[in-house]
Each structure stands twice: as structure tokens, then as C-alpha cells.
Amino acid sequence: MNASNIIRMMIKKTKKTNQKLLAETMGINRKTLDSKFYRDSFEVSDLLKITDVLGLKIVFIDDEQQMMFDTAGQDVSISPTTKKLVRRKHIPLRERLKDYNGNYKAEEWDTGEPVGKEVF
């Protein structure tokens, strides 16, 4: 996944801005921002401005500890955190199903009365 796709995804997920407002906040015109998205040519300074607008932080994680890059104005400070990344071992589907003997029987079950706009 490239930077442009990640930025678009974060804009959509945070719902804090759109590309037009983002361009204005970054001090560039919409055409220039569109070009950056098309060419996937964002600089670090662009990413810092974007994360600031979206209220996000850029995080780099190594195997030993989580290092968090925090943007305060134009400064980038590195501070170790106490959280450790826990990686789970990937279990292939074949291994997950090794004890399955084929005797599963599908059943319907009641979840209660509708509470919203469920489709029947």
C-alpha cells in the first residue's frame, strides 16, 4: 500500500477533512495536492502536516520497543513508550482445521427482537 492510499484511507476514517480543505491547510492548491496523490510524491513535511490536521501520529515500531514520533510544531521528538508490540504467530488454515472431523451441523439461532433497521 502506498502513501497516497494510506492518506486517503485516514481522511475517510477520521472524517475530519476532505482533500480540498487539506490542500488549503497545507498551503497548497487543490491541483498540487491532486498531483501529489497521483504521483505518490509526499515528503515527510507533507505527512507531518497531514497527520497534524487529522489528529494522528506517525509511529515506527521495532522488535524491541515502540518508538513514537510526536509532532510539536515543526519539531519531531522521539520518545520510547512502555508498550511492547505483541506479535501473534500466523496459523495457516490447514492447521486450524486439522481437528475438524466434518460433523458440523448448521443451525438457526435467535438473536432477539429487531432494534434497528434490520432487513428481513
C-alpha positions as CSV (number, residue, x, y, z in Angstrom):
1,M,0.0,0.0,0.0
2,N,1.4,3.4,-1.0
3,A,1.3,6.6,1.0
4,S,-1.5,8.1,-1.2
5,N,-3.8,5.2,-0.4
6,I,-3.0,5.3,3.3
7,I,-3.7,9.1,3.4
8,R,-7.0,8.7,1.6
9,M,-8.0,5.9,4.0
10,M,-7.1,8.1,7.0
11,I,-9.0,11.0,5.6
12,K,-12.1,8.8,5.1
13,K,-11.7,7.1,8.5
14,T,-11.2,10.2,10.6
15,K,-13.9,12.3,8.7
16,K,-12.1,15.4,9.9
17,T,-11.4,16.9,6.4
18,N,-11.5,16.4,2.7
19,Q,-8.9,16.9,0.0
20,K,-9.9,20.5,-0.7
21,L,-9.7,21.6,2.9
22,L,-6.5,19.6,3.4
23,A,-4.9,21.4,0.5
24,E,-5.9,24.8,2.0
25,T,-4.5,23.8,5.4
26,M,-1.2,22.6,3.8
27,G,-0.9,26.0,2.0
28,I,-1.1,24.5,-1.5
29,N,-3.7,24.5,-4.2
30,R,-6.0,21.5,-4.9
31,K,-4.3,20.7,-8.2
32,T,-0.9,20.4,-6.5
33,L,-2.4,18.1,-3.8
34,D,-4.1,16.0,-6.6
35,S,-0.7,15.7,-8.3
36,K,0.9,14.5,-5.0
37,F,-1.7,11.9,-4.7
38,Y,-1.4,10.8,-8.4
39,R,2.4,10.6,-8.3
40,D,2.5,9.4,-4.7
41,S,5.1,12.1,-4.0
42,F,4.5,13.1,-0.4
43,E,7.5,14.5,1.5
44,V,8.0,14.0,5.3
45,S,6.9,17.6,5.9
46,D,3.7,16.9,4.0
47,L,3.0,13.8,6.1
48,L,3.6,15.7,9.3
49,K,1.1,18.5,8.2
50,I,-1.5,15.9,7.2
51,T,-1.2,13.9,10.4
52,D,-1.5,17.2,12.4
53,V,-4.7,18.1,10.5
54,L,-6.2,14.6,11.0
55,G,-5.1,14.5,14.7
56,L,-2.9,11.4,14.1
57,K,0.7,10.5,14.8
58,I,3.3,8.6,12.8
59,V,4.6,5.6,14.7
60,F,7.6,3.4,13.8
61,I,7.8,0.1,15.7
62,D,10.8,-2.1,16.1
63,D,11.2,-5.6,17.7
64,E,12.5,-4.2,21.0
65,Q,10.1,-1.3,21.8
66,Q,7.6,1.0,20.3
67,M,9.1,4.4,19.3
68,M,6.6,7.2,18.8
69,F,7.3,10.2,16.7
70,D,5.3,13.1,18.0
71,T,4.9,16.3,16.0
72,A,5.0,19.6,18.0
73,G,5.1,22.4,15.5
74,Q,8.0,21.7,13.2
75,D,9.9,19.6,15.8
76,V,9.9,15.8,15.8
77,S,10.7,14.2,19.1
78,I,11.3,10.5,19.7
79,S,10.2,9.1,23.0
80,P,10.2,5.4,23.9
81,T,6.9,4.1,25.3
82,T,6.4,1.2,27.7
83,K,4.0,-0.7,25.4
84,K,5.5,-3.7,23.7
85,L,4.3,-5.0,20.4
86,V,2.8,-8.4,20.7
87,R,3.1,-10.4,17.5
88,R,0.9,-13.5,17.2
89,K,2.1,-16.4,15.2
90,H,0.2,-16.8,11.9
91,I,-1.7,-20.1,12.0
92,P,-2.4,-21.5,8.5
93,L,-6.0,-22.6,7.7
94,R,-4.9,-26.2,7.2
95,E,-3.5,-26.2,10.8
96,R,-6.7,-24.5,12.2
97,L,-8.9,-27.2,10.6
98,K,-6.7,-30.3,11.4
99,D,-9.0,-31.4,14.3
100,Y,-12.3,-30.8,12.3
101,N,-14.0,-34.1,11.6
102,G,-16.8,-32.9,9.3
103,N,-19.7,-33.3,11.8
104,Y,-20.7,-29.7,12.0
105,K,-24.5,-29.1,11.6
106,A,-25.7,-25.6,10.7
107,E,-28.5,-24.3,13.0
108,E,-30.5,-21.2,13.3
109,W,-30.4,-19.2,16.5
110,D,-32.5,-16.3,17.8
111,T,-30.8,-13.0,18.5
112,G,-33.8,-11.3,19.9
113,E,-36.2,-8.7,18.7
114,P,-35.0,-6.2,15.9
115,V,-33.6,-3.0,17.4
116,G,-32.8,-1.0,14.3
117,K,-33.2,-1.2,10.5
118,E,-32.5,-4.9,10.0
119,V,-33.6,-6.3,6.7
120,F,-35.7,-9.4,6.7
